[in-house]
Amino acid sequence: MLILQYPFALSALALCLMLTAMLSFFGYHVVRRGVIFVDLALAQVASLGACVGIMLGLGETHPAANFALSLAFTFLGALLFSWFRGRKALPIEALIGVTYAGAMAVSLIVLEKSATGSEELKEMLVGSILTISPQTLGIAAAVFAGVALVLGFARKALFLITEHPEEAKAQGYSLWWWDFVFYTAFGVMVTFSVRVAGVLLVFAFLIVPSLASILALPGRDAQGGAWKRVAFGWGFGSLGCVAGLEASLRLDWSAGPSIVTAFILLLAATGIFRKLKG
């Protein structure tokens, strides 16, 4: 395998596996809650923060300040999405879609003022996963470990609210607060992931393995079944990462689109297998 022959490919694979481990967990909750486009919206809000940072001169020369500004925008997005749950007059997906469209529109306007606007836009969409440095990989491991620690403490409440929100409310859980915890942790993941992998790949990591787990393991609503779906998503995503990166190296394709294509093909194969299985 070509992946094993190049150190930069191994770094990209390590990052992909970490993204799979984290985003498959979030993806389960996003799909079950019916807020499919929340990651796109949060990713775009994070990208808007980065674009504003570039406009203010906080680009590659000030990466820490740019990331902090992007994270601040993401926290505002998390607060906004938590507030959306209580708005019964409008569908939450519609509100999330409007947020995404607005963030994208403002990002494009801001990037028009940048001399490297087109390059910034492309990197924002498809990322640059094959050029990940060992230092960035180490930072990713630390960030993801911190988010995983938060999720470990909050897992019981999050699963209950995702599967049975009315029961969670009856047991005294504050849906607004736990939604804010969920979206904040999710926002930290998305903010960092978008910077290294791009909006397109982050969306694929979040949604496709979760959809495949629903196809492969239908009708599982208890927490035990939920963890089986999450575990299936981990395996599905890992296989897609290996296949996509290998295809990227052999065919000289961009890494992000190659991984997304591998995910789609594996999703189709999962659907065909379920059909044949009856």
N, C-alpha and C positions, 0 to 999 in steps of 0.2 A: 504493500500500500504506500502511495506517495506521501500520505499524511505523516507516516512514521519516519520519513527521510529528511524532513525539513523542520528545524526548530520553530520557525514562525508558524507553521501549520499546526504543530503540537500546542503552541500557545493559543491559537485560535480555537482548537478543539477543546482545550481546557476551559476557555471562556464560554464556549457554546454549552458544555456540559453543566457549568454553573448556572447559566441562564435557564437551561432546561429544568434543573432541579427547583429553582425558585419560581419561575413563571408558570410552570405546570400547576403548582399549588394555587397561585393566584388565579390562573385560568379556570380551575374548577369552580371557584367561587363566582367569578365573573360570568361564566356561562350559566350556572345554576340561578344566579340572581337576575339574569336576563339583561345585563348591562354590557352587551358585547363590545360596544365601541368606547367603553370608558378608558381602555388603555390607549387607543388612538388619541382620544381627547387629552388625557393626561400627558401623553408623550408630546403632543403638539404644544400644550401649555408649557412644558419643560423646554421645548425647543424655542418657544417664543422668548422665554427668559434668557436663553443663550444668545438669541439674535439681538435682544436689547443690550446684552453685555457687549457684543461685538460692536454695536453702534456707539456704545459709550467708551470704546477703546479697550475693553476687557476681553480681548480675543486670546490667541495662543500665547501671548506674552504674559497673561495673567489668568492661567487656567483655574486656580483656586477661587478667585473672585468671580469668574464667570460661572463656575459650578454652583457657588453659593447663591448667586442671583437666580440661576435656573431652578435651584431647589426651593427658593422662596416663592417663585411663581407656582411651583408644583404644590406647595403647602396651601396656597390660596385656592388652587384647583381642587385639592382634597376637601377643603372646607366647603367649597361651593357644591361639590357632589354629595357631601353629607347632608347639606341643606335641601338638596333636590328631593330626597326621600319623602319629606313632609309636604311636598307640593302635589296635591292630589288632582288639581285641575288639568295638568299637562302630563303626558307620558314622559318618564324619566329618560328614555332613549332619545326622545326628541330634544330635550334640554341638553343632553350630552352631545348630540349631533350639532346643535347650534354652537355650543362651546368650542367644539373642534373646528367648525367652519370659521368662527370668529378668530380663533388663535392662529389658524393657517393664514387667513387674510392679512392680519396684522403682521405676521412673520414675513410674508412676501413684501409688504410695504416697507418694513424695516430693512430687509435685505437689499432692496433696490438702492438704498443709500450706501451700500458697501461695495467696494471695488471688486471683491471676490464673492459677490452674492450668489452667482450660479453654482460655483464650487461648494459654497456653504450649504446651499439647498440640496444638492446631490448627496453630500455626506450626511445631511440630516435625514434623508430618506433611506439610503442604502448602507450607510455606515462604512467603516474601514476595518473590519474585523481581522483581516489578514496582516495588518500592520500593528497589532496590539503589542505593546512593549511589556517586558517582564515586570516593570514597576507598576504599570497600569493593571496588570493581571493580579499583582499582590494587593493593590488597593481594592480591586473588585472582590477578591476573596474576603477582605476585611469588612467591606460594606455589606456583602451578602450574608456573612456570618452574623452581623449585628441585626439585620432584618430577620434572619431565621430565628434568632433568640427571641425577638418580640413575638413572632408568629407561634413559637413554641409555648409561650405563656398564654397567648390569646386563642389558641386553636379551638378549645372547647366552645367558647362564646361565639367565635366566627362560624364554626360549623352549624351550631344551633340556629344562629340568626340567618344563615344562608338557607338552611333546609326548612326551618319552622319559625319564621319571624314572629308570628302571633304568640306561639308558645314561649319564645324567648322574652317577649314583652311581658307576658303573664308571670314569668319567673323573676321579673324585676330588672332585667337587662335594659340598659339605655341604648336603644337602637342608634340614636344619633351619635353617641359617644363611640360605640364600637365600629360604626361606619367610618368615623373620623380616624380611628386607629388603623382600620383596614386600608383606607385610601391614603393615609399618610405613609404607612409602610410600603404600600404599592407605589406611591409617588416617588419615594426614595429609590426603589428598584428601577422604576421607569426612567427617572432622571439620569441615573448613571448608565443604564443599559442603552438608552437612545444615543448617548455620546459615543459609545464604542461599537454599537451594532446597527443603529439606524431605526427609524420608525417602522419600516416594512418588516424587518426581521423580528423586532420585539412583538409586533402584532401576531406574527406567525407562531412564535414560541408560546404566546399566551393562549391563542384560540385553537389552533389545529390539533395539538395533542389532546386537549380536553374534548373536542368533538369526536376524535377517534376513540377515546375512552368510552364515550356514550354509545357509539356504534358497537364497540366490542363487549361492553358490560352494561346492557340496558336494564332498567328497572331496579337499580340499586340506590336506595335513598338513605339507608341507615349510615351511621358514621363509619362502620366497618367497610361498607360498600364504597363510601366516599374515599377512604384511604386506598382501596383497591384501584379506583379510577385514577387517583393521583399517581400511584405507583405505575400504572399502565402508561400514563402520560410521560413519566420519566423515561421509561424504556423506549417509547415511541419517539420522543424527542432526541434521545441519544442516538438511536439508529438513523434518524433523519440528519443529524449533525454530521455523522461519519460519512453517510452517503453523499450529502451535499458538498462537503469540503473535498472529498475525493473527486467528485465530478468537476468541481471548480478547478482543481489542480490539473486534472487530465485533459479537460476541454478548454482551459484558459477562459473560464467564465468568471464573472464577479461572484464573490463568495456568498454575499447575502441573498441575491436572487436564486443562486444554485441551491441553497439550503431550503428556501421557501418552496422551490419547485419539488425538491425531494419530499418535503412534508406533504404537499398536495398529492403527489403520486402515492405515498404511503397511506394517506387518508382514503384515496380511491380504492386502493388494494384492501384496506380494512372493510370498506363498504361492500366490495365484491365478495370478500370472504364471508361476511355476515349473510349476504344474500344466498350464497351457495350452502351455507350451514342451515339456512331456513329459520 
